[in-house]
Amino acid sequence: MFNILVAWRDRWSALRELNTIQRAEREIARAKFDAIIEEANGLFSQGNVRGARERLQRIRASAGTDYATPGLLRLLLDLGDLDHAELLMQRGHREKPRALFFLEGLALVAQQRNDFEVAADRWARFRKRFPAWPAGYSQGGVCLAKLGRLLEADRLLEKAIRSFPNDVICHSEYAKVADIRGDLDEALRRWQLLQGVQGGGVITLAYQLGTIGLAQALRKLRRFDEAERHLKEMRAAHPLNILPAIELAGIAQDRGDVEESVRRWQTVKSRFPLAPTGYSNLAALLKQHDRLAEAEEVLGDAVGRFEGDFTIAFEYADIADRRQDWESAAQRWRDVRGRFPNHGDAYRRAADALRKLGRTSEAEEVLEERRRISTQVTTG
């Protein structure tokens, strides 16, 4: 009997040790997975789409693809890998139907697809299951507004700000609906309401979002001096926020002051060198006034910094077209196709440049490549 007990104890100890080892292995694998996801999201936020995709492929090649985490969902949404995101969320929802994350994820995927009917329905289900969670109201309101159901959106968001008086996003979307309706006076009132949101650690965020919204409404009313006053106050209080600088540059354009708007966009570019908007908007303004050499210099700097920005790559190639530098145009359109293979206009423009160079067979090959990709997308 004693020997049996000893053997049972040894087996139990071995099993417990095995379970400990397996749990440790799972924790290590999960930690590695989370680290790769964090790295990929960081690369994406820096504009390095190619690096983010490479990290995602590394994840897919491992067992970690089964982990459905907020970080992975955010990465899939940002990279447009919506089929994978939908699959993960559907599977998670089947396994854990009471879990908030999967129901929210399903709504976010539909919203990212611009399938606002489905998204609105999913957010309605989300609100019914989780009525104390403000995202169901704010994002539900967004979807209803996108569908043109502005009265429903207004009522839902009005209910939201009564239920969640300190939620910045609910207030912001409530103001946007008034703006969409064209009721700018009401939009001003709602943005001012957001500026005054207190509590919950959101005072600074509420002030900044409210001020930007207020300034944008004042711009539409052509009350430029008031808008600039609010923006300059915010810039002084929050110098690391890029939005006041962007709005001030836009106001100069609205006034028709070309040189001042160029100067302000140059300021955006120099003060916020990691933001593509300073480069793209400055270049667009310079192109608009036929200052192509200056625009090309700006975009030439930007195209290497922001590999994942389609607008910058496209505009850089377009300038070569405008200058009728067909060699540069053919090369730049080839770069655009390599980075963004699903944007059809790059193929047509590349073929046009090649024809101008007398390279008609290459032009036909480019167009055939586009037809082949289009067929794969349609049938796939």
Sequence and secondary structure as in RCSB ss.txt:
>XXXX:A:sequence
MFNILVAWRDRWSALRELNTIQRAEREIARAKFDAIIEEANGLFSQGNVRGARERLQRIRASAGTDYATPGLLRL
LLDLGDLDHAELLMQRGHREKPRALFFLEGLALVAQQRNDFEVAADRWARFRKRFPAWPAGYSQGGVCLAKLGRL
LEADRLLEKAIRSFPNDVICHSEYAKVADIRGDLDEALRRWQLLQGVQGGGVITLAYQLGTIGLAQALRKLRRFD
EAERHLKEMRAAHPLNILPAIELAGIAQDRGDVEESVRRWQTVKSRFPLAPTGYSNLAALLKQHDRLAEAEEVLG
DAVGRFEGDFTIAFEYADIADRRQDWESAAQRWRDVRGRFPNHGDAYRRAADALRKLGRTSEAEEVLEERRRIST
QVTTG
>XXXX:A:secstr
 HHHHHHHHHHHHHHHHHHHHHHHHHHHHHHHHHHHHHHHHHHHHTT HHHHHHHHHHHHTSGGGG   HHHHHH
HHHHT HHHHHHHHHHHHHH TT HHHHHHHHHHHHHTT HHHHHHHHHHHHHH TT THHHHHHHHHHHHTT H
HHHHHHHHHHHHH TT HHHHHHHHHHHHHHT HHHHHHHHHHHHT  STT HHHHHHHHHHHHHHHHHHTT HH
HHHHHHHHHHHH TT SHHHHHHHHHHHHHT HHHHHHHHHHHHHH TT HHHHHHHHHHHHHTT HHHHHHHHH
HHHHH TT HHHHHHHHHHHHHTT HHHHHHHHHHHHHH TT THHHHHHHHHHHHTT HHHHHHHHHHHHHHHH
HHHH 
